[in-house]
Amino acid sequence: MLKLPAFPRHGYYGPGRYIPDDERIHTFHINVSDKVIIDLGQRLRDARISHEQLEDISDFSYGFNKNTLEEFLHYWRNDYSWKDEEAKINLFSHFTTQIEGLNIHYIHAKPPINKYQRIVPLLLVHSWPGNFYEFYKLIPLLTDPALQGLNTMRTAFEVIVPSIPGFGFSEASHKSGFDQIATARIFKKLMVDRLDFLRFVAHGGDWGSLVVSNIAREFPEHLYGIHLNNILSVPTIRKTLIQILGSYFPTMMFLSDAPQNYSYKEIFMEKLFESGYLHIQATKPDTIGVALNDSPIGLMAWILEKFSSLTNKEYRNLPDGGLEKKFTKDELLTIVMIYWINGNILSSQRYYKEFFSHPDRIEFSKEFIDVPVGIITFPNDFGGFQTPAEMFSSVATLKHYKVAEKGGHFAAFEEPVLLAKDIYEYVGKIVPEFDFEVLVGSM
């Protein structure tokens, strides 16, 4: 086993010189000023769409289709109500606390008192270009499953949903070097040092999966296990061989039936085709970020184009990008609004730069994850193929693996029912004394 590089147990990302944290927890209520909303309305009225759609291109293959852009702009300007969405978000209990010099925002959602026999603490970590709002449909399924129609009265989760610093309502780092390893350390401090959970379960996807995996690498003693809907890890010789050989001899390499059409070549080409944003954000985020922080429709196009192609790669062949096949305009615009209100698309993009700039990230990512890991893989995730279990078992102690029948990259936002059921099933395996029931029925 590789020796884990030595990483600091503390950091400071606040402004200026080090100042001890204010360790108090403060209630937080989202209340965006009328001035911000009025300014946005004026920008939307003055928005300039000066290009023409190509006459022979009617889909998203060149990027955001102009006709769909105009449709979303009209809805945002005339029909969308931030105050209505703000009221819905404020139904959750929000808090802030200072960790390593940064004000960390989080939702803390608890099950009803005395309704469930066992309460399990669960950390949910979001991704990009999403934010904490990705989980708004998932949280009630976890905190009060009986109310959602689940056949259980035994177990529910106490859910913590923080905003990654530089996303949502968490303060952005004032110094370079704030990456997914530092995030893991800060979220561990949130769970253990501020909220007094000595052990907990953690779930994430995309960047969230890497943050959660890093908690497992750095602080395994505080975890029952981690659950992921995809996994970010550095390619190894073994993994690459499994991918290549599995493309030609799937029955020899893969135990399950799902990945029998697996194609390493198609996955590589798809990721190459769809990863232009990643290269920009990983190199010069402070350039593209200026434009997106200044233009609401530019910000919308940049974010929602990814909600099209990463939900299902076939959606880019549709005139509307398939955006409303799984989401509503209100849901998508609320994701965008949280970036606009806080002016933090640039700081969220720096997260890519910091990941690729870390000198020891490759060695750190190779460290085997020795806490119980659960995976649910969705067929339309990035690359368009379900990831075989063998790809995960080479990097982690895999205790649970399931192939979902539908869904893409934004699992919690798109298929919260499937994800909730799988989290319950996974936790029932890793902590058998909890005696979880197999969940059935509709939610």
C-alpha positions in Angstrom: 0.0 0.0 0.0 1.2 3.5 -0.9 2.3 5.7 2.0 -0.1 8.6 2.3 1.6 12.0 1.9 1.7 14.0 5.0 -1.0 16.7 4.8 -1.6 19.5 7.4 -4.4 19.0 9.9 -5.1 22.7 9.9 -5.1 25.6 7.4 -6.2 29.2 7.2 -8.0 30.6 4.1 -9.5 33.8 5.6 -8.4 37.3 4.7 -5.1 38.6 6.0 -3.1 37.0 8.8 -4.3 34.1 10.8 -7.2 34.9 13.3 -8.6 32.2 15.6 -12.0 31.0 14.4 -15.3 32.1 15.9 -16.5 28.6 16.8 -20.1 29.6 17.5 -22.9 28.3 15.3 -25.2 31.0 14.0 -28.6 30.6 12.4 -28.8 31.8 8.8 -31.8 33.0 6.8 -31.5 33.6 3.1 -32.8 37.1 2.3 -31.6 38.5 -0.9 -32.0 42.3 -1.1 -34.4 43.9 -3.5 -31.4 45.8 -5.0 -29.9 42.6 -6.2 -33.1 41.4 -7.8 -33.8 44.8 -9.4 -30.3 44.9 -10.8 -30.7 41.3 -12.2 -34.0 42.3 -13.8 -32.4 45.2 -15.6 -29.6 43.1 -16.8 -32.1 40.5 -18.2 -34.0 43.3 -19.9 -30.8 44.7 -21.5 -29.4 41.3 -22.4 -27.8 41.2 -25.8 -28.1 38.1 -27.9 -26.3 39.2 -31.0 -25.6 35.9 -32.8 -27.8 33.9 -35.1 -28.4 30.2 -34.8 -26.7 28.3 -37.7 -29.3 27.4 -40.3 -28.5 23.7 -40.4 -27.9 23.2 -36.6 -31.1 23.0 -34.5 -29.7 21.2 -31.4 -27.1 21.7 -28.6 -24.2 20.2 -30.6 -22.5 23.6 -30.9 -23.5 24.6 -27.4 -26.6 26.3 -26.1 -29.2 26.6 -28.8 -30.3 30.3 -29.4 -34.0 29.6 -29.5 -33.9 27.7 -26.1 -31.7 30.5 -24.8 -34.3 33.1 -25.7 -37.1 30.9 -24.2 -35.2 30.6 -20.8 -34.4 34.3 -20.9 -38.1 35.2 -21.4 -39.1 32.9 -18.5 -36.4 34.2 -16.2 -37.3 37.8 -16.9 -41.1 37.5 -16.8 -42.2 34.3 -14.9 -39.5 33.1 -12.5 -39.8 34.3 -8.9 -36.7 34.1 -6.7 -38.7 35.1 -3.6 -40.9 32.1 -4.1 -37.9 29.8 -4.4 -36.1 31.5 -1.5 -39.1 30.8 0.7 -39.0 27.1 -0.2 -35.2 26.9 0.5 -35.7 28.7 3.8 -38.1 25.8 4.9 -34.8 24.0 5.8 -32.8 25.1 8.8 -29.7 27.0 7.7 -26.6 27.7 9.8 -23.1 29.2 9.5 -19.9 28.7 11.4 -16.3 29.7 10.9 -13.7 27.1 10.1 -10.2 27.8 9.0 -11.0 31.4 8.6 -14.1 30.9 6.3 -17.8 31.2 7.1 -19.3 27.8 6.2 -22.9 27.6 5.3 -24.9 24.4 5.8 -28.3 22.9 6.1 -29.0 20.8 9.2 -32.2 18.8 8.7 -33.4 16.5 11.5 -36.1 13.8 11.6 -39.2 14.3 13.6 -38.7 13.8 17.3 -39.5 10.3 18.7 -40.7 9.0 15.3 -37.8 6.8 14.4 -35.9 4.2 16.4 -32.5 5.1 15.1 -31.1 8.3 13.7 -27.9 8.1 11.6 -25.9 11.3 10.8 -25.3 11.7 7.1 -23.1 14.3 5.3 -24.1 15.2 1.7 -21.6 16.9 -0.5 -22.6 18.6 -3.7 -20.8 19.0 -7.1 -20.2 21.6 -9.9 -22.1 23.2 -11.6 -24.6 22.5 -8.9 -24.7 23.5 -5.2 -26.4 22.6 -2.0 -29.8 23.0 -3.8 -29.1 19.8 -5.7 -30.3 17.9 -2.6 -33.6 19.7 -1.9 -35.7 16.8 -3.1 -33.5 14.2 -1.5 -33.4 15.6 2.1 -37.0 14.9 3.0 -36.7 11.3 1.7 -33.8 10.8 4.2 -35.1 12.7 7.2 -38.7 11.5 7.2 -39.0 8.4 5.0 -42.4 7.3 6.3 -44.0 10.6 5.3 -42.6 10.0 1.8 -44.3 6.6 1.6 -41.4 4.4 2.5 -42.1 1.1 4.3 -40.1 1.9 7.4 -40.5 3.4 10.8 -37.1 2.3 12.1 -34.4 4.5 10.7 -34.0 8.0 9.4 -31.0 10.3 8.8 -30.0 13.5 10.4 -28.7 15.3 7.3 -26.0 17.9 7.0 -25.6 19.6 3.6 -22.7 22.2 3.6 -21.9 24.5 0.8 -18.3 24.0 -0.4 -16.4 27.2 0.2 -16.7 29.4 -2.9 -20.1 27.8 -3.7 -23.5 28.7 -2.5 -23.5 30.8 0.7 -20.1 29.6 2.0 -17.3 32.2 1.9 -14.7 31.8 -0.8 -11.1 31.2 0.0 -9.0 34.3 0.1 -5.8 32.4 -0.6 -4.6 29.9 -3.2 -4.4 26.2 -2.5 -8.0 25.6 -1.3 -8.8 22.2 -2.8 -10.7 19.0 -2.3 -8.3 17.9 0.4 -8.8 21.1 2.4 -12.5 20.8 1.9 -12.5 17.3 3.4 -10.6 18.5 6.4 -13.1 21.5 6.9 -16.1 19.2 6.6 -14.7 16.8 9.0 -14.2 19.6 11.5 -17.8 20.7 10.8 -19.2 17.2 11.6 -16.9 16.3 14.5 -15.7 19.5 16.1 -18.8 21.7 15.7 -21.7 19.2 15.5 -20.2 16.5 17.8 -20.8 13.6 15.4 -18.0 11.2 16.3 -18.9 8.9 13.4 -21.1 9.5 10.4 -21.9 8.3 6.9 -21.0 10.5 4.0 -22.3 10.7 0.4 -21.2 12.6 -2.7 -21.1 12.7 -6.4 -18.5 14.3 -8.8 -16.5 16.8 -6.7 -18.6 15.6 -3.7 -17.4 12.1 -4.3 -13.8 13.2 -4.2 -14.3 15.3 -1.0 -16.0 12.4 0.7 -13.3 10.0 -0.5 -10.7 12.3 1.0 -12.4 12.3 4.3 -12.2 8.5 4.2 -8.5 8.7 3.4 -7.7 11.3 6.0 -10.1 10.5 8.8 -11.4 6.9 8.5 -12.0 6.7 12.3 -14.9 9.1 12.0 -16.8 7.3 9.3 -19.1 4.3 9.2 -18.6 4.4 5.4 -19.1 6.4 2.3 -21.6 6.2 -0.5 -21.0 7.6 -4.0 -22.9 7.9 -7.2 -19.7 8.2 -9.1 -16.0 8.2 -8.1 -13.2 10.5 -9.2 -9.8 8.8 -9.0 -6.5 9.0 -10.8 -6.0 6.4 -13.6 -3.7 3.5 -12.7 -2.2 0.8 -14.9 -4.6 -1.8 -13.5 -7.7 0.3 -14.0 -6.7 1.2 -17.6 -6.0 -2.5 -18.4 -9.4 -3.4 -17.0 -11.1 -0.7 -19.1 -9.3 -1.7 -22.3 -9.7 -5.5 -21.9 -13.2 -5.1 -20.7 -14.1 -3.3 -23.9 -13.1 -6.4 -25.9 -13.8 -9.3 -23.4 -16.5 -8.0 -21.1 -17.6 -11.5 -19.9 -14.1 -12.2 -18.9 -13.4 -9.0 -17.1 -16.8 -8.0 -15.6 -19.0 -10.1 -13.4 -22.3 -8.2 -13.9 -24.3 -8.1 -17.0 -24.8 -4.4 -17.1 -21.4 -3.3 -18.6 -21.3 -5.9 -21.4 -21.4 -3.1 -24.0 -18.6 -1.2 -22.2 -16.3 0.8 -24.5 -13.2 2.5 -23.2 -12.8 4.3 -26.6 -16.3 5.7 -26.6 -16.0 6.9 -23.0 -12.7 8.6 -23.7 -14.0 10.3 -26.8 -17.2 11.4 -25.0 -15.2 12.9 -22.1 -12.9 14.6 -24.6 -15.8 16.1 -26.4 -17.6 17.3 -23.3 -14.6 18.5 -21.2 -13.7 21.8 -22.8 -15.1 23.6 -19.7 -12.8 21.6 -17.5 -9.7 22.7 -19.3 -10.6 26.3 -19.2 -11.5 26.2 -15.5 -8.4 24.2 -14.6 -6.1 26.7 -16.2 -7.5 30.3 -16.2 -10.7 30.4 -14.1 -10.3 34.1 -13.3 -10.7 35.0 -17.0 -13.9 33.2 -17.9 -15.2 33.8 -14.5 -15.2 37.6 -15.0 -17.6 37.3 -18.0 -19.9 34.9 -16.2 -20.1 37.0 -13.1 -21.1 40.0 -15.3 -23.7 38.4 -17.6 -26.6 36.5 -16.2 -27.5 34.9 -19.5 -23.9 33.9 -20.1 -23.9 32.3 -16.6 -27.1 30.5 -17.4 -25.9 29.1 -20.7 -22.5 28.0 -19.2 -24.2 26.1 -16.3 -27.3 24.7 -18.0 -25.5 23.4 -21.0 -23.8 21.0 -18.6 -27.2 20.0 -17.1 -28.1 19.0 -20.7 -25.2 16.9 -21.8 -24.3 15.4 -18.4 -27.9 14.3 -17.7 -27.9 12.3 -21.0 -25.4 12.7 -23.8 -28.2 12.2 -26.3 -29.9 15.4 -25.1 -27.4 17.5 -27.0 -29.1 16.2 -30.2 -32.4 17.9 -29.1 -33.4 21.5 -29.9 -34.1 22.2 -26.2 -31.2 20.2 -24.9 -33.6 17.9 -23.0 -33.4 20.4 -20.1 -37.0 19.9 -19.0 -37.1 16.2 -19.4 -35.8 15.8 -15.8 -35.9 19.3 -14.3 -38.2 22.3 -14.3 -37.2 25.8 -15.4 -37.6 26.9 -11.9 -35.2 24.3 -10.5 -32.6 25.0 -13.1 -32.8 28.8 -12.7 -32.6 28.4 -8.9 -29.2 26.6 -9.4 -28.1 29.6 -11.5 -29.5 32.2 -9.2 -27.5 30.9 -6.2 -24.4 31.5 -8.3 -25.6 34.9 -9.5 -26.7 36.2 -6.1 -23.3 35.3 -4.5 -21.2 36.2 -7.5 -19.2 33.0 -7.0 -19.1 31.2 -10.3 -15.4 32.4 -10.5 -14.5 31.0 -7.1 -16.3 27.7 -7.9 -14.2 27.4 -11.1 -11.0 27.9 -9.2 -11.8 24.6 -7.5 -10.6 23.0 -10.8 -7.4 25.0 -10.9 -6.6 24.1 -7.3 -7.2 20.4 -7.9 -4.8 20.2 -10.8 -2.3 22.4 -9.1 -1.8 20.3 -6.0 1.7 18.8 -6.2 0.7 15.6 -4.4 -2.8 15.0 -5.6 -2.0 12.0 -7.7 -0.2 10.1 -4.9 -3.0 11.1 -2.5 -5.7 9.9 -4.9 -4.0 6.5 -5.2 -4.4 5.8 -1.5 -6.7 2.8 -1.1 -10.0 3.7 0.7 -10.3 1.3 3.6 -13.7 2.2 4.9 -16.8 0.4 3.5 -17.8 2.0 0.2 -21.1 1.9 -1.5 -21.6 2.7 -5.2 -24.6 3.3 -7.3 -23.8 3.9 -11.0 -26.2 5.6 -13.3 -26.4 4.6 -17.0 -26.3 8.1 -18.5 -23.5 9.5 -16.3 -20.5 11.2 -17.9 -19.3 9.0 -20.7 -22.6 7.2 -21.2 -21.8 3.9 -19.7 -22.4 2.2 -16.3 -19.1 1.8 -14.5 -18.3 -1.8 -13.7 -17.8 -2.8 -10.1 -14.3 -4.0 -10.9 -13.3 -0.4 -11.5 -14.1 0.5 -8.0 -12.9 -2.6 -6.2 -9.4 -1.8 -7.3 -9.4 1.5 -5.3 -11.7 0.9 -2.4 -13.3 -1.6 0.0 -16.4 -2.1 -2.0 -19.3 -3.4 0.1 -22.2 -2.3 -2.0 -22.7 -1.9 -5.8 -25.8 -1.3 -7.8 -26.6 -0.3 -11.3 -29.6 2.1 -11.5 -32.1 1.5 -14.2 -32.1 5.2 -15.2 -30.4 8.5 -14.5 -27.4 10.6 -15.2 -24.7 12.7 -13.6 -26.9 14.8 -11.2 -28.3 11.8 -9.3 -29.7 13.6 -6.3 -31.3 16.3 -8.4 -32.6 14.0 -11.1 -33.4 10.6 -9.4 -33.7 11.3 -5.7 -36.0 8.3 -5.0 -33.5 5.8 -6.5 -30.6 7.5 -4.7 -32.4 7.6 -1.3 -33.4 3.9 -1.5 -29.8 3.0 -2.3 -28.4 5.0 0.6 -30.7 3.1 3.0 -29.8 -0.2 1.5 -26.1 0.5 1.7 -26.2 1.7 5.3 -28.1 -1.4 6.2 -25.2 -3.5 4.9 -22.4 -1.6 6.6 -24.1 -1.1 10.0 -26.2 -4.3 10.4 -27.0 -3.5 14.0 -29.2 -0.7 12.6 -31.4 -3.4 11.2 -32.6 -1.4 8.2 -35.6 -2.6 6.3 -35.5 -3.1 2.6 -37.4 -0.1 1.3 -40.2 -0.7 -1.1 -43.1 1.3 -2.5 -43.3 4.6 -4.1 -41.9 7.8 -2.8 
